[in-house]
Amino acid sequence: MKSEDLHNNIEQSLSSLDGIKRAAAPDFFYTRLQARMEKELTTPAWIPFGKPVWLIATLLVFLVLNTMMIKQSRLSKTNDSANQGSSLQSFAAEYELSSTVNY
């Protein structure tokens, strides 16, 4: 009984597919679609600085700034090491730590 109902349902489903026809696109659909796609490609970018000239200029500015920061960092490290030695000597002289103590 169930198999007959199932068989009838399958037959009804398959017979409903007999009347299916290919969907038709409106006239000049492809032409309008192609024109819309080309229009979207030619619209300007929303980022005003998206042009290669601006990107290269920005990269060069960052490169120069990074170079200056690295040089300044190296210069301050050499000055700090020179000042550190003299500050240790003045600290030792202030607290009379220049003499060595043997235990």
TISE-764505 format. One line per field, with one value per atom (N, C-alpha, C): atom name; residue in three letters; x, y, z. Coordinates in nm, 3 decimals. Example, Ala and Ser with C-alpha at 12.3 -4.5 7.8 and 13.67 -1.06 7.14 Angstrom:
BEGIN
a = [N, CA, C, N, CA, C]
r = [ALA, ALA, ALA, SER, SER, SER]
east = [1.319, 1.230, 1.320, 1.285, 1.367, 1.290]
north = [-0.569, -0.450, -0.330, -0.225, -0.106, 0.003]
up = [0.780, 0.780, 0.780, 0.708, 0.714, 0.787]
//
This chain:
BEGIN
a = [N, CA, C, N, CA, C, N, CA, C, N, CA, C, N, CA, C, N, CA, C, N, CA, C, N, CA, C, N, CA, C, N, CA, C, N, CA, C, N, CA, C, N, CA, C, N, CA, C, N, CA, C, N, CA, C, N, CA, C, N, CA, C, N, CA, C, N, CA, C, N, CA, C, N, CA, C, N, CA, C, N, CA, C, N, CA, C, N, CA, C, N, CA, C, N, CA, C, N, CA, C, N, CA, C, N, CA, C, N, CA, C, N, CA, C, N, CA, C, N, CA, C, N, CA, C, N, CA, C, N, CA, C, N, CA, C, N, CA, C, N, CA, C, N, CA, C, N, CA, C, N, CA, C, N, CA, C, N, CA, C, N, CA, C, N, CA, C, N, CA, C, N, CA, C, N, CA, C, N, CA, C, N, CA, C, N, CA, C, N, CA, C, N, CA, C, N, CA, C, N, CA, C, N, CA, C, N, CA, C, N, CA, C, N, CA, C, N, CA, C, N, CA, C, N, CA, C, N, CA, C, N, CA, C, N, CA, C, N, CA, C, N, CA, C, N, CA, C, N, CA, C, N, CA, C, N, CA, C, N, CA, C, N, CA, C, N, CA, C, N, CA, C, N, CA, C, N, CA, C, N, CA, C, N, CA, C, N, CA, C, N, CA, C, N, CA, C, N, CA, C, N, CA, C, N, CA, C, N, CA, C, N, CA, C, N, CA, C, N, CA, C, N, CA, C, N, CA, C, N, CA, C, N, CA, C, N, CA, C, N, CA, C, N, CA, C, N, CA, C, N, CA, C, N, CA, C, N, CA, C]
r = [MET, MET, MET, LYS, LYS, LYS, SER, SER, SER, GLU, GLU, GLU, ASP, ASP, ASP, LEU, LEU, LEU, HIS, HIS, HIS, ASN, ASN, ASN, ASN, ASN, ASN, ILE, ILE, ILE, GLU, GLU, GLU, GLN, GLN, GLN, SER, SER, SER, LEU, LEU, LEU, SER, SER, SER, SER, SER, SER, LEU, LEU, LEU, ASP, ASP, ASP, GLY, GLY, GLY, ILE, ILE, ILE, LYS, LYS, LYS, ARG, ARG, ARG, ALA, ALA, ALA, ALA, ALA, ALA, ALA, ALA, ALA, PRO, PRO, PRO, ASP, ASP, ASP, PHE, PHE, PHE, PHE, PHE, PHE, TYR, TYR, TYR, THR, THR, THR, ARG, ARG, ARG, LEU, LEU, LEU, GLN, GLN, GLN, ALA, ALA, ALA, ARG, ARG, ARG, MET, MET, MET, GLU, GLU, GLU, LYS, LYS, LYS, GLU, GLU, GLU, LEU, LEU, LEU, THR, THR, THR, THR, THR, THR, PRO, PRO, PRO, ALA, ALA, ALA, TRP, TRP, TRP, ILE, ILE, ILE, PRO, PRO, PRO, PHE, PHE, PHE, GLY, GLY, GLY, LYS, LYS, LYS, PRO, PRO, PRO, VAL, VAL, VAL, TRP, TRP, TRP, LEU, LEU, LEU, ILE, ILE, ILE, ALA, ALA, ALA, THR, THR, THR, LEU, LEU, LEU, LEU, LEU, LEU, VAL, VAL, VAL, PHE, PHE, PHE, LEU, LEU, LEU, VAL, VAL, VAL, LEU, LEU, LEU, ASN, ASN, ASN, THR, THR, THR, MET, MET, MET, MET, MET, MET, ILE, ILE, ILE, LYS, LYS, LYS, GLN, GLN, GLN, SER, SER, SER, ARG, ARG, ARG, LEU, LEU, LEU, SER, SER, SER, LYS, LYS, LYS, THR, THR, THR, ASN, ASN, ASN, ASP, ASP, ASP, SER, SER, SER, ALA, ALA, ALA, ASN, ASN, ASN, GLN, GLN, GLN, GLY, GLY, GLY, SER, SER, SER, SER, SER, SER, LEU, LEU, LEU, GLN, GLN, GLN, SER, SER, SER, PHE, PHE, PHE, ALA, ALA, ALA, ALA, ALA, ALA, GLU, GLU, GLU, TYR, TYR, TYR, GLU, GLU, GLU, LEU, LEU, LEU, SER, SER, SER, SER, SER, SER, THR, THR, THR, VAL, VAL, VAL, ASN, ASN, ASN, TYR, TYR, TYR]
east = [0.081, 0.000, 0.086, 0.183, 0.271, 0.353, 0.396, 0.478, 0.397, 0.265, 0.180, 0.162, 0.143, 0.130, 0.260, 0.369, 0.500, 0.520, 0.482, 0.495, 0.406, 0.284, 0.194, 0.249, 0.307, 0.366, 0.483, 0.563, 0.677, 0.629, 0.528, 0.473, 0.413, 0.344, 0.288, 0.398, 0.504, 0.616, 0.683, 0.704, 0.770, 0.680, 0.550, 0.460, 0.446, 0.464, 0.458, 0.579, 0.686, 0.805, 0.791, 0.690, 0.673, 0.643, 0.577, 0.538, 0.643, 0.758, 0.861, 0.922, 0.938, 1.002, 1.121, 1.209, 1.328, 1.286, 1.345, 1.314, 1.373, 1.296, 1.341, 1.378, 1.490, 1.534, 1.466, 1.444, 1.385, 1.476, 1.419, 1.497, 1.612, 1.726, 1.846, 1.896, 1.864, 1.909, 2.061, 2.123, 2.268, 2.338, 2.284, 2.345, 2.338, 2.224, 2.210, 2.299, 2.308, 2.393, 2.539, 2.582, 2.721, 2.750, 2.657, 2.677, 2.685, 2.603, 2.607, 2.739, 2.789, 2.916, 3.031, 3.032, 3.138, 3.130, 3.009, 2.992, 3.049, 3.028, 3.081, 3.233, 3.294, 3.440, 3.499, 3.428, 3.484, 3.454, 3.377, 3.349, 3.476, 3.500, 3.622, 3.619, 3.736, 3.748, 3.701, 3.649, 3.601, 3.717, 3.835, 3.953, 4.024, 4.032, 4.095, 4.245, 4.306, 4.450, 4.482, 4.395, 4.415, 4.499, 4.538, 4.618, 4.762, 4.831, 4.969, 5.064, 5.042, 5.131, 5.122, 5.001, 4.985, 5.039, 5.020, 5.071, 5.223, 5.287, 5.434, 5.486, 5.421, 5.464, 5.449, 5.340, 5.319, 5.424, 5.453, 5.556, 5.692, 5.725, 5.853, 5.859, 5.749, 5.747, 5.770, 5.701, 5.720, 5.862, 5.919, 6.056, 6.154, 6.137, 6.225, 6.208, 6.084, 6.061, 6.122, 6.108, 6.167, 6.319, 6.378, 6.523, 6.570, 6.500, 6.537, 6.523, 6.419, 6.400, 6.508, 6.549, 6.655, 6.786, 6.818, 6.942, 6.938, 6.825, 6.812, 6.824, 6.769, 6.777, 6.921, 6.994, 7.134, 7.218, 7.190, 7.264, 7.238, 7.114, 7.082, 7.141, 7.152, 7.212, 7.360, 7.431, 7.574, 7.593, 7.507, 7.517, 7.483, 7.385, 7.346, 7.457, 7.524, 7.631, 7.749, 7.779, 7.889, 7.851, 7.728, 7.684, 7.668, 7.637, 7.618, 7.750, 7.860, 7.989, 8.028, 8.009, 8.045, 7.949, 7.824, 7.730, 7.760, 7.805, 7.844, 7.966, 8.060, 8.180, 8.146, 8.058, 8.020, 7.940, 7.858, 7.783, 7.879, 7.978, 8.076, 8.158, 8.193, 8.271, 8.187, 8.061, 7.972, 7.956, 7.944, 7.925, 8.053, 8.164, 8.296, 8.300, 8.254, 8.254, 8.370, 8.462, 8.570, 8.674, 8.679, 8.774, 8.716, 8.804, 8.760, 8.771, 8.679, 8.677, 8.697, 8.797, 8.821, 8.764, 8.685, 8.627, 8.709]
north = [-0.118, 0.000, 0.126, 0.127, 0.243, 0.256, 0.143, 0.149, 0.199, 0.167, 0.218, 0.369, 0.418, 0.562, 0.634, 0.574, 0.632, 0.634, 0.525, 0.516, 0.620, 0.639, 0.741, 0.882, 0.908, 1.041, 1.068, 0.966, 0.982, 1.007, 0.935, 0.954, 1.093, 1.142, 1.277, 1.382, 1.363, 1.458, 1.459, 1.341, 1.333, 1.386, 1.363, 1.412, 1.564, 1.622, 1.768, 1.833, 1.758, 1.811, 1.810, 1.742, 1.734, 1.870, 1.959, 2.088, 2.197, 2.163, 2.265, 2.310, 2.441, 2.499, 2.582, 2.606, 2.687, 2.831, 2.891, 3.030, 3.122, 3.221, 3.315, 3.447, 3.502, 3.632, 3.742, 3.858, 3.969, 4.010, 4.082, 4.126, 4.216, 4.203, 4.283, 4.274, 4.165, 4.149, 4.143, 4.064, 4.048, 4.181, 4.257, 4.385, 4.482, 4.487, 4.577, 4.532, 4.403, 4.351, 4.384, 4.365, 4.395, 4.544, 4.631, 4.775, 4.814, 4.753, 4.783, 4.738, 4.622, 4.573, 4.662, 4.709, 4.800, 4.933, 4.980, 5.106, 5.096, 4.983, 4.964, 4.961, 4.913, 4.909, 5.047, 5.137, 5.268, 5.371, 5.339, 5.436, 5.458, 5.581, 5.608, 5.538, 5.512, 5.444, 5.538, 5.483, 5.565, 5.617, 5.560, 5.607, 5.708, 5.834, 5.934, 5.912, 5.846, 5.825, 5.684, 5.623, 5.487, 5.478, 5.591, 5.589, 5.550, 5.487, 5.443, 5.556, 5.675, 5.787, 5.819, 5.823, 5.853, 5.740, 5.618, 5.505, 5.505, 5.532, 5.536, 5.651, 5.767, 5.882, 5.853, 5.789, 5.755, 5.655, 5.556, 5.459, 5.525, 5.619, 5.688, 5.772, 5.838, 5.918, 5.827, 5.713, 5.620, 5.564, 5.539, 5.489, 5.591, 5.717, 5.824, 5.839, 5.838, 5.851, 5.734, 5.614, 5.498, 5.506, 5.551, 5.565, 5.668, 5.779, 5.882, 5.830, 5.754, 5.700, 5.599, 5.517, 5.420, 5.491, 5.593, 5.669, 5.737, 5.797, 5.863, 5.763, 5.646, 5.542, 5.497, 5.478, 5.437, 5.547, 5.672, 5.784, 5.796, 5.779, 5.789, 5.672, 5.555, 5.441, 5.464, 5.522, 5.549, 5.658, 5.759, 5.864, 5.811, 5.724, 5.668, 5.581, 5.504, 5.418, 5.501, 5.612, 5.699, 5.769, 5.815, 5.882, 5.785, 5.662, 5.564, 5.537, 5.531, 5.508, 5.624, 5.746, 5.861, 5.875, 5.841, 5.852, 5.746, 5.628, 5.526, 5.570, 5.632, 5.680, 5.791, 5.882, 5.990, 5.934, 5.833, 5.769, 5.702, 5.631, 5.563, 5.664, 5.774, 5.876, 5.943, 5.964, 6.030, 5.946, 5.817, 5.729, 5.657, 5.704, 5.650, 5.499, 5.455, 5.312, 5.275, 5.366, 5.340, 5.244, 5.230, 5.136, 4.995, 4.900, 4.761, 4.702, 4.618, 4.555, 4.407, 4.351, 4.208, 4.143, 4.043, 3.974, 3.857]
up = [0.000, 0.000, 0.000, 0.089, 0.095, -0.032, -0.084, -0.205, -0.324, -0.327, -0.436, -0.423, -0.300, -0.278, -0.315, -0.275, -0.308, -0.459, -0.524, -0.669, -0.738, -0.688, -0.744, -0.725, -0.606, -0.580, -0.674, -0.696, -0.786, -0.928, -0.971, -1.106, -1.122, -1.021, -1.027, -1.038, -0.959, -0.961, -1.098, -1.153, -1.284, -1.395, -1.386, -1.490, -1.483, -1.365, -1.355, -1.424, -1.440, -1.507, -1.658, -1.712, -1.858, -1.920, -1.849, -1.905, -1.888, -1.837, -1.813, -1.945, -1.959, -2.077, -2.033, -2.123, -2.095, -2.067, -1.965, -1.931, -2.037, -2.074, -2.178, -2.112, -2.152, -2.102, -2.183, -2.122, -2.197, -2.312, -2.407, -2.522, -2.477, -2.540, -2.516, -2.371, -2.304, -2.166, -2.157, -2.243, -2.239, -2.269, -2.365, -2.400, -2.282, -2.216, -2.100, -1.984, -1.964, -1.857, -1.883, -2.006, -2.041, -2.025, -2.065, -2.049, -1.902, -1.818, -1.675, -1.613, -1.654, -1.600, -1.642, -1.765, -1.811, -1.739, -1.711, -1.639, -1.498, -1.432, -1.298, -1.298, -1.404, -1.411, -1.431, -1.497, -1.527, -1.419, -1.318, -1.213, -1.131, -1.085, -1.008, -0.873, -0.822, -0.693, -0.582, -0.476, -0.366, -0.282, -0.299, -0.227, -0.316, -0.275, -0.362, -0.377, -0.279, -0.286, -0.334, -0.410, -0.457, -0.583, -0.637, -0.760, -0.726, -0.818, -0.791, -0.754, -0.808, -0.775, -0.626, -0.573, -0.430, -0.345, -0.387, -0.309, -0.303, -0.416, -0.419, -0.334, -0.343, -0.262, -0.113, -0.075, 0.066, 0.114, 0.032, 0.070, 0.086, -0.002, 0.010, 0.137, 0.172, 0.295, 0.416, 0.419, 0.531, 0.533, 0.418, 0.412, 0.468, 0.430, 0.480, 0.631, 0.679, 0.823, 0.901, 0.850, 0.918, 0.920, 0.809, 0.804, 0.906, 0.916, 1.013, 1.156, 1.183, 1.317, 1.353, 1.258, 1.284, 1.312, 1.233, 1.257, 1.393, 1.429, 1.558, 1.672, 1.652, 1.754, 1.776, 1.668, 1.680, 1.745, 1.710, 1.767, 1.917, 1.958, 2.100, 2.179, 2.117, 2.186, 2.211, 2.114, 2.135, 2.239, 2.239, 2.340, 2.478, 2.487, 2.616, 2.673, 2.588, 2.639, 2.686, 2.618, 2.662, 2.791, 2.802, 2.923, 3.039, 3.010, 3.115, 3.188, 3.113, 3.177, 3.267, 3.222, 3.305, 3.422, 3.406, 3.518, 3.623, 3.582, 3.680, 3.759, 3.690, 3.759, 3.857, 3.818, 3.910, 4.028, 4.006, 4.114, 4.212, 4.157, 4.243, 4.322, 4.259, 4.329, 4.437, 4.412, 4.509, 4.635, 4.620, 4.735, 4.776, 4.722, 4.754, 4.736, 4.621, 4.590, 4.498, 4.479, 4.386, 4.444, 4.576, 4.634, 4.631, 4.611, 4.607, 4.747, 4.779, 4.911, 4.891, 4.958, 4.951, 5.076, 5.061, 5.176, 5.215]
//
